[in-house]
């Protein structure tokens, strides 16, 4: 299962596997008692990736000014050269933390051009003290970049990307081409970020980075994507029943309009809408998505064709309930966003994916060896958690950040399965298979399905699908140890339970992680999240620390 990660703002290609070191951080008189004093560096690019403590003195100035003043006072540490903080960063978003802090999300820029993947999160407490600055800043841009020499135009960059793709797709969304600063290892250059998204001749979602001066393709990220228009129905909220993929009867929230009943649930947020793609998805016309809103002449959806839709509709509601009731989040965006699903996509399409361009889920029916990809609640939870991640940390679907993206979806898909209390376990997607004993992944023992359970065993090749899906096993194992405990590679972890583990991982994903987060940065984000919630000397902090020791992430 995949997701397309979009972010239009220079690729901190943590394509490099990063490690870190910890250094002491100066502290001011305490105003936030649960803030740990930490300074972690990304050793590959020699720049801080997570700094916490009492980083500034109390202030009554604007929150963003507190952050910018800190950066200006630490320009040498971040190697910003002659540029001021306001010249080097733009504020993407500011929000209130549930624990009382102001959270500011930043985008690094250079001469007004966004640095791809270089985003930061700053926390300022209620006394005006900066307590956390998370996210790697690309250093020495003034030394590495000259003025843009754009011999290639934005439109030409699209043509270059299409040539590399090898065919002219039937686009559902017009290609985009944006000038960014692209950084990989020690190389920094101006490039166009070209995004190609389409459904035919087969689903595809591609991000290319085309050097603005030479037209050379510097990088390519392949993910998935979809498209469409949505029909509004006016009617009365009612209930009904339906048969799921296992023949079980499910209660359904429906919308009745005249004598027709629709799979529309208006009791949650701005609604849950379930569509039938009618096995389309490989034809030249891609305007069909989301498809036809599922309907019936009675309030009983019992046909075989309705089974996948009954699952998708029911499980989307349970995912909504989990995030609302357990994490206090109203839909995937935190603002009650409409949840749209399309089932029966393509012919024997063996996958499911979230499309952030169209803000909807797409599910295939499987290839005959699997059920519809709506049959497993952890699979539905997995995909909709990609939407939560896209709306918060926006982890880039590549390298370690991509593996984190996948792991967050596995973790919360599993927690949602436990929330539903439907024969829960730590296997991912086991209900998709007709044959017992099969699954996509295991959190308790990632090696059971060929994934690593320790950083020393991570995949280090160039296959991005393996980098994100395989290496997610490392973080999955850490999460399992935090919840259940155990001894792993000689390190004993005392479990704190699934609920606390979920609270800690949710806080890290929504409050501390940044687009290009590494495993090392994630460790500290989780430790700080545990400290925020349970105290710096808590058993929860110790559990997270030991779990990451156990999987070799320092």
Secondary structure, DSSP 8 states (H G I E B T S, - for coil): -EE--------B-TTS-----B------S-S-TT---EEEEETTTTEEEEEES--S----S-HHHHHHHHHHHTHHHHT-TT--HHHHEEEEEEEE-TTS-EEEEEEEEETTEEEEEEEEEEEE-TTS-EEEEES-----HHHH--S----S-HHHHHHHHHHHHTS--EEEEEEEEEEEEEEETTEEEEEEEEEEEEEESS-EEEEEEEETTT--EEEEEEE------------EEEEEEEE-TTS-EEEEEEEEETTEEESEE-SSTT-EEEEE-TT-SSSS--TTTT-EE-EESSSEE-SGGGHHHHHHHHHHHHHHHHHHHTS---STTSS---EEEEEEETTT---EEEETTTTEEEEE--SSSB--TTS-HHHHHHHHHHHHHHTTT---SSHHHHHHHHHHHHHHHHHHHHHHTSS--SEESGGGBSSTT--SEESS-GGGGT--SSGGG---SS-HHHHHHTTHHHHHHHHHHHHH-EEETTEEE----HHHHHHHHHHIIIII--TT--HHHHHHHHHHHHHHHH-TTSHHHHHHHHHHHHTT--
